[in-house]
Amino acid sequence: MQLTKLFRQFFDSEKAGGMILLFCTALSLLLANSAVGESYVHFWHANVGGQSLEYWINDGLMTIFFLMIGLELEREIYKGELSQVRHALFPAIGAIGGMALPALLFWLLNKGTAFADGVGIPMATDIAFALGILSLLGNRVPATLKVFLTALAVIDDLGAIMVIALFYSKGIVLLNLGIALGLFVVMLVLNRLRMHKLWPYLILGAGMWYFMLHSGVHATISGVLLAFAIPFGSGGPKTISYKLQSFLHKPVSFFILPVFALANTGIIIESGWTAELTSSESLGIFSGLVIGKPVGITLFCLMAVLLKVASLPQGLKWQHIFGAGILGGIGFTMSIFITLLAFDNPHYITTAKIAILLSSLIAAVAGLGWLAVFLRERQAPEPLLEEEET
């Protein structure tokens, strides 16, 4: 199976980014529970322009992360694994199972409680962490498994984006939302008129972000909309979509996501925290990420094959799909992000963050161990498929 240069670049940056995320998370937890803990936590809540620094990271910098996710999703739809319906259906159906079963398990454990709004927390997969853990197996990982996990996580992120837009938007201000959507329409018109300069889209995108921020719809959605407004063209190296996606890989992987981790995992762990692990909130997150993800992904993929809707990718076995499903339980970035939208109570947020971190750690170790057993043979290097130039 041939890999494009952009996919190889994406995989390489994400796997390195995953290791940096792990380091930043450990560092943040260490600092938060050291002698400088209170100062460290207060730093992220320092007032900047009327809002906390953490707020600008989560609503500002993360919009750039969502822009890159949108560009990756667009590429997958036009030229990647999602461009052929039969190929796309397998990871797409798996992703649906990997979102539906965790959400169901969380809901069953938390319906009618104060934690019910957190149903979206265990639905997400962290691309950077999942691919970072997979990369530890080196050349034993077949290209089809890399592509499957990437497509699964990208579709998963799309699902998370839709959940954020539909269920975590509050107090809609119709005027500001209308202006934001109007700017999006202007960009679509520019796209149709074949405007292939990047700067008009970035300027209009910044305006769309501002009005979306004040509309009640979460501002990061503007990043995804901007991605689909930017002309894709042939998708080759000379297109602005390709150039922007290539440019964003390193700042997102090596700056934005690490800063997000530092700002949001500075958890002061108080005595008696282990008692919270048995709360319905924590159990909902544990069961969703550690059990619901691999079972939901594998079960839905199996149903798709049995119903002859899709076929198992060449070179993969069901043990590999289940292993990828376990890695899908690494929620981290998106799970923490949805936690911040779901709850206002700091105690609920802290409990959820601890459950997410522990669940993601269990998923990472279990997924790595499982695949290490079932991926024994080393794979031949994959030839690169050149991108179109125009």
N, C-alpha and C positions, 0 to 999 in steps of 0.2 A: 504494500500500500504506500503510495507516494505522499509525502507531506510537503505542503507549500512552505516557502521560506517564512511567511508571516506567521503560520501556525507554529513552526519551530521556534521562532522568536518569541511568540506568545507563551509557549510551554516553558521555554528556558527562563523567561522573566518571571513567570508565575511561580515556578518551583523555587527560584532564589528568593522571591518575595515571601513565600511561605516560611522559609527559614528565618528571615528577618522579622516577620510577624511573631513567630514563636519567641524569638529573643526579646522583642519589645514587650510582649505580654509578660514574660518572666521578670523583666526589668521593672515594669510598671508595678506589678504585684509586690516585688521586693521593696521598692521605694515607698509604696503606700503603707507598708507595714514595718517601716524602719523608724528611726528617730526623727526623720524629716517628713514622715507620713502626712501629717495634717497640712504642712506647707505645700507638699507636692500636690495633694488633692485640691487645695485652695487655688493653686496656680491655674489649673484648668478651668476654674470657675471665676477667674478674674474678669472684671467688667471691661469689655472692649466694645465701644460704640453702642452702649446701652444693652448689650447682651454678653453672656459669658463666652470665653474663648472656646469652650467645648461646643457651644451652640453654633459658632461660626464654622467649626470643623465639621460638625454633623450635617449642617444645612448648606454650607458653602463648599468646602473642599470635597465632600462626598458627592456633590453634584458632578464633579469632574470624573470621579470613579464611575458614576452611573452613565456618564457620557461614553466612557470607554466600553462599558458593558453593552450599551446600545450599539456602538460601532461593531463590536464583536458579534452581537446577535444579528445585525444586518448582514455582515459578511457570511455568517453561517447560513442565512436564509438564501442569499444570492449565489454563493459559490462553494459553501462548505457542506458539512454533513446534513444540513437541513435543506439543501437545495433540491434534493431528490426525495420525493414523498416517501417512497418505501424505505430509504435509509433513515430519513428523519423520524419516521413513526416509532422506531424501536426505542431510541433514547427519549423521545417525546412522551410516549406512553409510560416508560419507566419513571420519568420525572413527575408525571401526574400521580402515579402510585406513591412516589417518594414525598409528595406534598400532601396527598389526601389522607393516607393512613396516620402519619404523625399528627396532623391537625385533628383527626378523629380521636386518637388516643388522648391528646391533651384536653379536648372538649369533654370527653367522657369523664375524665378525672376532675374537671374544673367547672362544669356547667352549674350555673346558679351561684357561683362564688365570685369574690372580688377579683379573681385572677382570670376570669373568662375571656377578657379582651386579649390575653396573650396567646390565643389559639394560633396566630401566625408565626410565633417564635420558632417552633421546631420544623417549620416547612422549608427553611433555607439551607443551602449548601455554600460553604466558603470555597470559591474556586482556587484561590491562592494556596490555602492550607491543604486542600485535597490533592492538588497537583504536586505541591511541595512534598507531601508524604509519599505519593506514588513515585516521585523521582528518586527517592532513596533506594529503590530497587534497581536503578540503573538500566542497563540494556536487557534486563530480563523482561521488561514490560513491552508487549507487542504494541505497535502503532495503533491498531484498532481499539485497544483498551484505552489509550491516551485520548483518542478522538471521542470514544463513547463517553468517558468521564467528563471531558470538556463540554460536549454537546449537552449532556445531562445537566451539568452545573449551570450552563448558560440558560437553558430552558427553565431550570429551577429559579434562576435569578429573575427571569421574565415573570414567572408566577409570583415571586415575592414582590416585584414592582407593581403588578396588578393588585395584589393584596393591599399594599401600601396606599395605592391610589383610591381603591374602593372602600376600604374599611378603616384606614388610619388618617383620614382627612377630616378636620373638624372646623365648624363655624365657617362655611363657605361664604366668601365675599364675591358675589357674582360679577361685580364691575371689574375687579382686579383679575379674576379668572378669565373673564371675557377678553380683556386686553392681552393677557398672556397667550390665550389661544389665537387671538387675532395676529399677534406677532409670529406665531407658529405657522399660520396660514400664509403670511407674507413670505416666510422662508420657503414654504412649499411652492409658491408661485415663482420665486427666484430659481428654485430647483428646476421647475418645468421650463423656465426661460433659459436654461443651461448656463446659469451663473456659476462659474467654476473658480471663483476667488473665495478664499476662506473667510476673510475679514468681515464681510457683511453678515455672514451667519453667526460669527462669534459675537458681534455687536448686538444683533437682534436676539441672540441666545441669552446674552447677559441681561437684556431688558426683560425677556420672558422669565428668566430666573427671578428677577426682582419682583415682578408682579405675581408670580406664582408663590413666592415666599410670603406675600401679604394677602393671599387669596384663601388660605385654609387648606389647600391641596399641598402636600409636602413638596418643597422646592426641588428636591432631587429628581422628581419626575421630569423636570424641564431638561435635565441632562439627556434622558432617553429620547425625548421628543426632538431635541437638537440633533442627536445622532441620526435619526431617520429623515431629518430635513436636509442634511448635508448630502450633496450628490454622490452617489456611489459609482456611477459610470461603469466602466469595465472592471473596476476593482483592482486595476494594476497599480504598480509603484508610482506612476505619475498622477494618479487621481488624488484629490484632496482628502477623501475618506481614508485611503491607505496611508497617506503621509501623516494625518492627524492620529490615526490609531497607532502607528509605529512610534510617533513622538510621545504619546501618552503612556506607553507601557512602563517605562522606567520611572517617571515621576509618580505614577499611581502605585507601582509595586514597591518602590524604595523610599517614598516620602509620604504620600497621602494615607495609604493603609497603615504604615507604621505609626504615623501621628495619631490616626484614629484609634489604634490599639493603645497607645500610651495614654490618650485622653479618657478612654472608656473602660480600661481595665485596672485603673488605680483604685482597687477595692480594699478598704480597710476591713480586714477579717477580724471580727470581734469574737470574744469567747462565747461558746454555745452555738456557733454557726452550724455545727454538724446536725443540730436538731432540726434546722430548716430543710435539710436534705430529704426529710420525710414528709414535707408539706406537699399538698396537692399540686402546687405550682412547680416545685422541683421535680416531683415524680412525673408530671405531664411532660416536662422538657426532657428528662432522662428517657422515658419510654418512647417519646416521639423521635428523638435523634438516634438513640442507640438501638432501639428495636424497630420502630416504625419505618425508618429510612431504608435499611437493607431489605426488610420483609416486603415493604410496599413496592420498592423498585423491582426486586426479583419477581414478585408475584405478578405484577402488571406486565412485565416483559414476557414472562412465561405464558400468560393468557394471550398476549398479542401473537406469539408464535403458534400456540395451539389453535387459535382462531384463524391463523394464516393471514393476519393483518400485516405482520412484519416478520423478518427472519433474523436469526441470531447472526451477528457480524462474523465474517470469515476469520477463523483462527481463534475465536473465543469460545470458552466453555462456561457452563452455568456457574461454576465455582468462581470464575473471573467476574461475572456480573454481580454475584453476591458480595464479592470483595469490594468492587466499586461502590456497591450500595452501602457497605459499612463505612467507607470513606465519605460517602454522601452525608453521613451523620455528623460531619465536622461543620457545625453551623457557624460559629464564631462571628465574623463581621456582620453578615446580614441578620443573624439571630439577635445579636446585641443591638443592632440598629432598630429592629422591630420592637425590641423590649423598650427602648427609649420612647417609642411612639405609643406603645400600648399602655404604659403605666406612668403616673405622676408621682406615686408614693415611692420615696427613695428606698425604703426597706424592701418593697416588692422588686425594685430594679436590681438592688444588690443581690438578693436571693436568686433572681433569674440569671444574673451574670455568673454567679458561682456555679449554678447548675449547668449553664451553657459551657463554661470552661471545662468542668469535669467531664461532661458528656462528650465534648469535642476531643478531649484527651483520650478517653476510653475508645472512641471511634477511631482515632488516629492509630493508637497502639494495636487495637484489634484488627483493623483493616490492613495495617502493615504486616502483622504476623500471619494473617490469613493468606494474603497474596504471596508472601515469602514462601509459604508451603506449596502453593499451587502454581507458582511461576518459577520453575527451576531452570528451564532452558534459556540460554542467552539468545537474544534476537540479533539478526544481521542488521547493520546500519541501514536506515531507510533512505532511499534516494530522494533528493529534493526535487519538487516540481516547480519549475520557474513560473512566476506570476506573469500575466500579460502586461505588456509595457504601456498600453494605452487604455 
